[in-house]
């Protein structure tokens, strides 16, 4: 269930929706490592950063570009909440 775009459910829903469009035949869990599953290449990693910046109106700084921040849906939710101070 999607909530307000900047509450945890809203962030999770939008993020999972974006990722799922690229992996249509796979039901991704929020804690699954999209890198170890082999779904992510360098192009998709950059698309994911751009999506996060545009969708949540935030800047992903160089120090945020760590794989741990992008490895799972939950990690992405935490990154957005931390950067947006939610």
C-alpha positions, -999 to 999 in steps of 0.1 A, spaced: 0 0 0 15 33 -10 12 61 15 23 97 11 53 99 -13 77 107 15 66 84 42 83 50 45 55 31 26 55 57 -1 93 56 -6 92 18 -5 64 16 -30 79 40 -55 114 25 -52 102 -11 -55 80 -1 -85 109 14 -103 132 -16 -97 104 -41 -105 98 -25 -139 133 -38 -148 128 -73 -134 93 -80 -145 93 -118 -139 108 -116 -104 90 -108 -72 116 -88 -54 115 -88 -16 125 -56 3 155 -72 18 169 -90 -12 203 -79 -26 197 -68 -62 234 -68 -68 240 -104 -57 209 -115 -77 228 -103 -108 201 -78 -118 222 -47 -116 248 -36 -142 266 -2 -141 240 14 -164 211 4 -141 230 15 -110 233 50 -125 196 49 -135 188 40 -99 208 70 -86 190 93 -111 156 79 -101 162 85 -64 174 121 -70 145 130 -93 117 111 -75 126 122 -40 141 157 -49 174 150 -32 211 150 -41 230 118 -38 264 129 -28 297 112 -35 298 98 0 264 82 -5 275 63 -36 283 32 -16 268 -2 -27 253 -7 8 230 23 2 216 7 -30 218 -30 -23 182 -35 -12 148 -17 -13 151 -13 25 186 3 21 173 27 -5 144 36 18 169 43 46 190 64 24 161 86 13 148 90 48 183 99 61 190 124 33 155 140 35 157 138 74 124 120 77 
